[in-house]
Amino acid sequence: MIRLATRVKNLKPSPTLAISAKAKAMQAAGVDVVNFGAGEPDFDTPDNVKDAAIAAIREGFTSYTAVPGIPELKQAIVAKLERENRLTYAPEEIIVSCGGKHSFYNLAQALLDPGDEVIVPAPYWVSYPPMVELAGGTAVILATTAADGFKITPEQLRAAITPGTRAVVINSPSNPTGSAYTWDELRALAMVAQDEDILVISDEIYEHIVYDGFAQRSIAEISPEMKARTIILNGVSKSYAMTGWRIGFTAGPAPLVAAMTKIQSQSTSNPTSISQKAAVEAYNGPQDFIARVLPAFRARRDFIVRTLNEMPGITCFNPVGTFYAFPAVHGLLGGAVQDSLSLADLLLNEAKIAPVPGEAFGAPGFLRFSYATSMENIEKGMERLAAAARRITGGA
Ligand SMILES: Cc1ncc(COP(=O)(O)O)c(C=O)c1O
């Protein structure tokens, strides 16, 4: 009776959210599943941020706000970009949306006409291709390998550019690989973007979660010319453990931001008033949260990567950032288990652990393990995985 739009028939639901939901449902049914699917910090939002939101409610800050965000929050973002990224933006170059995902969604809607191409390096965050396609654009996937550090080269970028190319997405540090581009690598990619006159969509949402002194930089820092062709996506979700608050932002050229504002005005109107006040405190208040949680993330990364590399059939790239490990599991495939999708299924149903299969990120043959969960869970999950790997490879 209900005929759905073609666009939704072709749309796949987010596989990461689906796996997490299945693992949570099994847990609710009493099954002892170790969930490695989480795309969010396992820490609570800092108290100062919560208090700011409570105060906002008490003060009755509960009405519609300006479409692109309250001036106070835009100012806090301008100050953050200046302080942390050495970038000067005007308030009209900033739009706050309902999470980083919504920022990318609005951007794609504002930027793309049918046939426009966006280059998306794989492994990619699950939502880039669907959001490009929902806007009528085409996602051109560029494969990378663990041997290349999961990074595209300037030559690869240049070869992928066609007259239809509008932009390339650079997600550094990357979900799902934890890889990040060095300053020199960013400079080399920027030269290509400038030569070929394309935009760079720089998703910097994991910028604070980096290890071993990695020097995290934005490609927009390279030059004023580069800043003019870069669109920065960021938000409070990962840096301040605020995924449920739904606050993300875009910093970019004013005409593009105005176009995104028009789209937002006809869809969500504005991000939640209370969350905006919380985000003001996140950006303007004490900045010690990441420093407090980073040692735990680093200890977990060290443990999980070392343990994965000790297992038969598994090799894991050492991520420099994020809270994901992205091991290659080719050595477990080909026999009883044909691909990483079936492997993830088997691991969930038999070993009771829930990683996300690489297929979700355009990278079959890999699994993503989020270590945004306790060390106890990680140890238990790794024991189960090691036993499964031994069984599959015939070692036990
Ligand atoms: C690479 C990347 N970008 C953007 C987002 C969006 O985050 P949110 O919409 O929760 O702010 C995520 C969340 O998983 C992500 O991994």
The ligand as a Tripos MOL2 file, in Angstrom:
@<TRIPOS>MOLECULE
LIG
   16    16     1     0     0
SMALL
NO_CHARGES

@<TRIPOS>ATOM
      1 C1         34.4700   10.0250   11.0960 C.3       1 LIG1
      2 C2         33.2370   10.5010   11.7590 C.ar      1 LIG1
      3 N1         32.7370   11.6880   11.4030 N.ar      1 LIG1
      4 C3         31.6270   12.1690   11.9640 C.ar      1 LIG1
      5 C4         30.9590   11.4690   12.9370 C.ar      1 LIG1
      6 C5         29.7030   12.0740   13.4560 C.3       1 LIG1
      7 O1         29.5670   12.1760   14.7850 O.3       1 LIG1
      8 P1         28.2720   12.7830   15.4380 P.3       1 LIG1
      9 O2         27.1840   12.8740   14.4200 O.co2     1 LIG1
     10 O3         27.9200   11.8400   16.5350 O.co2     1 LIG1
     11 O4         28.6590   14.1380   15.9500 O.co2     1 LIG1
     12 C6         31.4310   10.2230   13.3380 C.ar      1 LIG1
     13 C7         30.6960    9.4160   14.3230 C.2       1 LIG1
     14 O5         30.8430    8.2240   14.4420 O.2       1 LIG1
     15 C8         32.6130    9.7340   12.7430 C.ar      1 LIG1
     16 O6         33.1300    8.5470   13.1000 O.3       1 LIG1
@<TRIPOS>BOND
     1     1     2 1
     2     2     3 ar
     3     2    15 ar
     4     3     4 ar
     5     4     5 ar
     6     5     6 1
     7     5    12 ar
     8     6     7 1
     9     7     8 1
    10     8     9 2
    11     8    10 1
    12     8    11 1
    13    12    13 1
    14    12    15 ar
    15    13    14 2
    16    15    16 1
@<TRIPOS>SUBSTRUCTURE
     1 LIG1         1 GROUP 0 **** ****
